[in-house]
Amino acid sequence: MVMLPLFSQLQKRNYWTEAFVHLTNITAAWPLATRKILQSNCSVNVKGRKGHNIALDEWVETYLVQPLKNYASGHSSVNILKLLTVNLEAIGAVREAFGGHETFNVHPTTRHTEQDPFPDQLKGMWFCLKQKFFQPSEDQNFIPRLTNQGEEKGKVSMTLVDVYKQGKEKVTQNFGQKLFNTFHVLSDGGTVSDEPVAEENQD
């Protein structure tokens, strides 16, 4: 719901359309039972702790894709990689067997770790304070554009200021046209049309 206005205002056309279609489906278009099932199962609770759910795509990436990459990284043969399946339990057993001291561990894998984001967050906050981002001048009606070296050069486009607010207005103004383009439904009467419709302007 939050991303739809952002995609709209930033002219991310494909994301805007996909987000619009998804929200329309899950709030109105799909049968009530389907909507309730998806609304109640849109996340995964891995450890059973209340309030500690993660999104489905994060679960797939963290518990399926990344482990598969880790297991596969110990093999240099393309043919071997092709033979790997998504059965992580079987792959894990094989990797554990080959990694034991009693066997030949020809291709030891490197331990994968996630980089701590805190140093970058600290630098970002220091930069914001240094540039007085939170203490704008009262007579300044624009946001300066900064180079990679931190020097001011030009102004930030007004389309990138208050993006969420502008995006909500844009979604509201274009709702009927977007509904017609994606579902061939007129928002006022619910009429279905098979006539081709020109895509909206990209601004």
N, C-alpha and C positions, 0 to 999 in steps of 0.2 A: 504493500500500500504506500509506503514511504517513497519507494524508488520510482513509482510511476510519474509523479510530477518532475522528478529530477531528470529522468530519461526524456520527458517531453520538452523541458526547457533547454536541455543541452543538445537537442536535435539528434539523439541516439535513436534513429527511426525504428530499426529492427527491435531493439530492446523495448521501446515504447509500445510497439504493436504487441509484442509477446506478453508484456506485463498487463496491458489492457485486456487482451484476450483471456489471460489467466484469471484476473480479478473478476471479469464478467462471468466466466464459467463458474468460479468457485462461490460467487455470491448470488447468481441468478439463473444462469443458463442450464447448468447441469441439474439432474433430478435431486430432490432434497436429500435423499438417502446418500447419494454419491457425495454431495457437498459436505454432509455431516461426517462421513467416513474420512474424507481427506482433511477436513479441518481438525479432526481429532487425532490424526495420524501424520501430521506434517513434520514431526521431529522424532528423534530416537533417544531413548534413555539407556545408555550403555551400562552404567553401574547401578541403576536402580535407585539413585538418590533423587528425592523429590526436588523439582525445580532445576535440575541439571541436565536438561535435554539439549541435544545438538541438532542442527538442521540436517536433512537427509543428504544433501550434497556434501556437507562436511563429513558425515559418517562414511559415505562412499570413498571420499578422497583419503581420509585418515585411516580407515580400517580395512579398505580393500585395495585401492590403487597404490598408496604409498608402500604398504607391506609387500605387494607384488613387485614393485620396482626394486625394493631392497633385496628380495630373494633373487630376482633375476639379475641383479648387478654382479653376482659372482660368476656368471656364465659369459664366456666370450664368443660362443658359437651362435650364429643366427639360427641354425637349425634347432639347437637346444631351446632357444627362446620361443620358437614357434611351437614346440611341444609342451610348453608350460600351459597349464590351465588356470582357471580362477579358483580352483579349490585350494584355498590358502592353508588348510590344515594338512593336506597331503604335501604341498610344497614345503611347508615348514618342517615337516618330519624328514623330508629328503635333505634339506639344507642342514638340519641339525645332525643328521647322520654323517654327512660329508664334512661337517665342521668339527667333529670329535677328534680327540688326540689319537685315538686308535685307528683312524682312517687317514687317507691322503687328502689333505686340505690344500688343493692346488691354488684355488682362487679365493683367498679370504676376503670378505667384504669389509668395507669401512663402516664404522658405526655412524648412523645418521642422526644428527641433532638439529633442532630448530634454533635459529639465531635469536638471541634475546633482543626484543624490540626496544628495551628501555634506553639504550644509548641514543638511538635515533629520536625517540620521543623527547629525551632531555635536550638534545640539540635543537629540535624543533621549537620547544617551549622557550629556550633561551633566545632564539632568533626572534620569536614573536615579542618577547619582552624588550629586547634590544631595539626593535623597530617600532615599539610602542603601538602595536596593533590594537591593544585594548584601551588605548587612550588617544583616540583620533582627535585631530584638531577640529574645533567647532565650525570653522570657516572652510573646511575642506569637504568638498562634495564629490570626491572621487577616491578610488583606491589606486595607489601607484603600482605599476607593474614592475616586478623585480627580475633582474637577470640571474643567471646561475651563480654569479659572484656576489649577489645581494645588493646590487646597485639599482637605483630607480631608473626606469626607462619606459616612459609612456604611461598609459592608464589601462586598468583592467576594464574589459568590455562590460557595459551595463547589463548585458544578457547573463553575465556570470555573477551578478550581485542579487542577493535575495532569491537565489535560484528556486528554492522550494516554494516560496510564495508565488513567484511568477509562473512556476510550473503548474501549481494548482489552478491558477486562473486560466492557463492555456488548456489544461485538461477539461475544465468546465466549459470553456467556449467551444472546444472542438469535440465535445462528447458525442453529440448527435451524428456528426460526420464520421467520426471514428467508428461508432457503432454500426453505421451503415456500411462503411468500407470493409469491416471485418466480419460482420454477421449478416449483412444485407437486410437489416431491420431498421425501420424508421422509429426513432425514439418516441414520437408523439402518438402513433397509432399501432405500432407493432406490425406493420405490413412488411411482408417479405418480398424482395425484388431480385430478379435474376439479371437485371441490366448491369453491364460493366460500369464501374464508377472510377473517375479520375482520382488518382492519389492526391492527398493534401499537399500543400506547399511545404517546402522544407525551411522556408524563411531564410 
